[in-house]
Amino acid sequence: MEKNEVSLVETVSKDENQQNKTETLPLPKSEAFQDETLLSILCGDEWGWSGWIYRDIVKFEPDGTGMFQILGEFQCYLSLEFAWKAAGSTDIMQKIDRHSDPRTEPQIITRFELEITLSRRYPPCWEWYFNKPWSRGNAKSLTDEAFEPRVISFWIEQGHFPAPIEIGPPTALSWLWPAKQTFRYGEFALRLHFEPSLYPARHHWRDPENGDGNIRKSWGWHELVSRELPLPKDPQKQCYRLEFPDPQKQCYGLVFPDSRPSWLRERWADLVDIVNGEYHIKQRQSGFHSIEQEKFYRRLERQVEWFEHQEGERSKSELEQIRKAREWIEEGRQREREMMEKNEKEMTDEKK
């Protein structure tokens, strides 16, 4: 089976007449019920803090290496490789049973410890960036203590989670309150917690008050998410996957005094954010492979297409928002092409 193929998971529900009916939901192959190991989960997909809006990721490799990157609007503040190995009684090949339905209350599926040692090397994909004379940040921004081995406690939850960037620190009842979980930056089936933070501590930065570290404050990040979930087929659940008996509470758990369903108004709010906040596109203009850029623009296009195919008339302002969104997507693609051509030319000139 190809990576892009999906497994079908059948969920059984009851209608008003208490008659059983079957609804088939497409899930990524990795989400179908199957036995996995800690190694396969940890090293399967990259772990992210901010979903699709940034690329703040951590990637573990099966050979005991890994990398992470912390990005800003126009630059990369920190990106380093690291070495990892099991610590304490951790069995990296332990079997882990995962439930096939991601729409469940969060459940801890494993706890473990790893010894993490940061390297001063940056990943090869950032060579073009950190070799520039104007480049700042990276290993030179950290003290020597940051590169000493650290033992970190981890645990992994399965369920249905938003990107950590949107809700801040979780609470015991976070999963019950969609008002704090807009899933604007994606929906994910796995969440990785760590204590202390996997990222360099505040005192590991040479200038924690005014330096690059203070901009993102990654020392306060204690969780990442992975394995993005597809949107459900029901359009009233495409914004928030949590299900409620009352259809009026599908979005934010509130009833809005508006002629339009609240879920549709919130999706329009997302589009307005894209249109009025062009930074969504500008944030993606530095330090990415073209394939990641294209995935970003294709996601925006799908969102715009979703609005275009909704029933009902469109106001002039809404049509203008759609037009602007399409223009900015194309402009962003053009800027990306120009930037890639410029980078390739500079690298060719340097080799000469």
N, C-alpha and C positions, 0 to 999 in steps of 0.2 A: 504493500500500500504506500502510495506517495505521501510525502509530508503534508501536502495541501489537501489530501482527502480527509473526509470527516467520518466519524463513527456515529451511528444513530442510537440514541438512548431513548427508550420509551418511558414515558411517565404516565401513570394512570390517575385520573381524577374522576369526580362524580359531578354530574350536572344537577339541575334543580329537581329532576325526577328520580334522583338517586340511581341513575343508570350509568354503568361504567362506560367510559369512552377513553380512547388512547390518543395522546398527542405526541407527535414525534418531533423532538428538538434536535437540531444539528449541533454537535459539540466537536471541538478539535479532537484529533485522535488521542492526544495525551490526556483528555478529560474523560474518556470512556473508562468504565470500571476496569481496573487492572492492578496487579501487584507491582509495586515499584520499590526501589531501594533508596536509601538516603542519598547515595551517590547520584543516582539518576535524577532525583528531584533537585538536588542542590546544583548539579551541573547541566541540567536539561536546558532551560531557557534562562536568559539574563534576568536579573532582579532590578526593578526600578523604583525610584522614589516619586517621580512626578508623571508617570504615565507617558502619554505621547507628546505632551507640550514641551518638555525638555528631554534630554537624554542623560539624566543622572542615573547611571546604571552601575551594577556590580556583576561581573561574570566570573564564575568559578569553572575551572577546567578540570577534567578527570585526572590529569597528570600532576595535580598538586600546585598548579599555578593559577593566576587569576589577574583581573584588572578592574579598576573602577575609574570613573570620571565624574567631575562636578563641573557643570557648565553654567555660564551666565548668559546674558542677553546677546553679547557679541564676542565672547571669548570663553576659553576653557581655563578655569581657575586651578584645577588640580586633576591630574590623571597619572596614575602609577600602576605598575605591576606589583603583585604580591605573591608570596608563597603561603600555602596553607597545608595543615596536616591535622589528623585526628588527635585530640587530647583527652586525657582522663580515660574513662571507660567507653568512649564513643566507638561504636562499630559502624564504619562507614558503609558497609554492605548490608546493614540490617534491612529486613523486609518491612515495607510500610503499606498498609491497606488504606486505600482512599475510596471515599464514597463517590458514586457516579453522578449524584445530583449536586451541582454547585450551589443551589439556592437553599442552603441549610444554615442553621446557626453555626457560627465559627467553632471549630473543634481542633484542639491541639493534637497533631498526629505524631510528633516526635520531638524530643529534646536531645541536644548534643553539645559538645564543646569542640572548638577548633583553636589551634595555635596559628595566629596570623602574623606574618612578618612582611612589612612593607619593603619594597625595593626602591632604589633611587631611579630606576629605569622607567621611562614612559613607554606606553604601548607603541608599536610600530606605526599604527594609523595616525598617531599624533606627531610623527617625526617632522613633517613639513611645517608644523605649527611651532613647536618648541625650539626648533633650530633657528628661528628667525631672531634677528637682533632685538626686535621690539617686544619679543615674547617675555612675559613675566609669569610668576607663579611656579607651580610644580615643586620639585624636590627642594629647590633653594628657598622655598617659602616656609619649610618646616625645620624644626630643631632636630638634632641627632637622636634625641629620645624617641621621636616618632618612628624610627626605623628599628627599634628593638622589638623582639617577639612579644606578643600579647596573647593571653588565653581569653577567649570570648565565649560566653554562653549563648547558645542559639535555641530557638524553638520555632517550629513551623505550624501554622494553622491552615486548615482548608475551610472553604466557605465561599463567600461572595463579598469582595472588598473593593473599596475605592482606592485610588492612588493616595498615598499618605500626604501628598502636597495639599490636598483639598480639605482635609478634616482635622489636621493637627493630631495631637496625641489621642489615642483611642480611649474610650471609657468602657465600663462593664456593660453598658446598654447601648453602645454605638450602633450595633447591628439592628436595633429596634427603631432607630430614629432616622428615617430617610432625609429629614430636614438638614442633617449634617452630612449626608452622603448623596451628592448630586450625580456622582459617577461621570462628571463632565470630562474627566481625563482618562476614562476607561474603566472597565470592570474586570476584576481578577479573581482567580480561583485559589491562589496560594498567597500567604503572607509570612514573611520571614522576620522574626524579632531577634534582637541581639542586645546584650548587656555585658560590658559597656558598649558604647557605639563602635561600630566597625570602622568608622572614619576617624582621622586624627583628632585627638582631644583638643580642647581650646588652648591649653598650655603647650601643645605641640607646634603651634603656629608662632613664627618669629614676631609677628605683629598682629595679635588677635584683635586689637582695638580698631586699627585703621587699614589692615591688610586685606587680601583677597578672602581669607577665611571668614571674616566678619560679614561679608556680603551674603553668603548663603547659609552660614552658621550650621554647617553640616555636622558639627559635633553634637548637635541635638537630635540628629536623625537616629532612630532606634528601630525602624522597620522598613521593609521593602516588599514589593508585590511582584507576582509573576503569573504567567499563563493567562493572558487576556481572554475573557469570555466573549462569545458572539452576542449580538443583540437578539433578543427574542423576536419571534415573528409578529406577535401582537403589537401594533404600533403604540397602544396605550401603555405598554410596558417597556418600550424601547429606551426610555430615559432612566427608569428605575426598575430594576428587576425584582425587588421585594414585592411580594403579593399581599394584598389586603382583601378581606371579604367585601368591603365597601369600595366600589369602583371610583367613588369620588375622592378616595384617599390614596389613589395610585401615585400621586405626586406630592411630596412634602407632608403627607398626612393631613392636609388642610383642604377646605372647600373655598374656592375663590369666587367672589361675586362678579363673574365675568361671563359673557356669552360664549367665550371660547373655553374648551377644556384646559385645565391648568397645565397638563402635561405638554400640550401644544405650545402654550405661551412660554414655558420654560425652554423648549427647544428653540423657539424664536429668540429667546434671550441669549442662547449660545451663539446663534448666528450674528446677532448684534455685537456680541463680544468680539467676534472675528472681524467684522466690518469696521467697528469703531476702534478696535485695538489692533492696528496693523502689526504691532510688536509680535503677535502670535506667529506671523510669518518671518519677521526679522530675526526672532530668536533662533530660528533654524538655519541661519545663513552662515554660521561659522563652525567649521570643524567636523563635518559629517560626510560620509560617503554618499554618492548620488542616489544609491538605492534607498537609503534611509530618508533622504529628502523626498523622493518620489512617493514613498509610502505615506509620508505626512500630507502631501498635496492630494493624493488620492483619497485620503480619509476626509479631508475638507470637502472635496468634490462630492463624495457620497452623502455628506451631510446636506450640502446645498441641493443635491438631487432629491433628497428626502423631502425637503420643503416644497420643491417644485411639483411633486406628485401628490401632495395632500389635497383633499377635496375642499371645495369652497373657493370663493373669489379672493384675489389678492389685492391689497390696497396698493396705491402708487408707491408708498414708502417701502412696503415689503418687496415689491418688484425691484425697486432701486437697490435695496440691500442685497438681493440675489445678484443683480448685475455687478455691483461693486465687489461682492465676494468672488465672483468668477474672474473679474479683472485682476484682483490682487493675487489670486491663485496663479494666474498666468504670468503676472509680473514676477512673482516669487520664483516660479520655474525658470524664467528668463534670467533672473539674477543668479540663480544657482548654476545655470549653464555657463554664464559669463565667468563666475568665480572659479568653477572647475577648470575652464580653459586657461584662465590666468594662472592658477596654481600649477597646472601641468606645464605651462610655458616657463614659469619660474624654476621649477624643478629641472626641466631640460637645460635651461641656461646655466644652472648651478653645476650640473654634471659636466658641461662643456668647459 
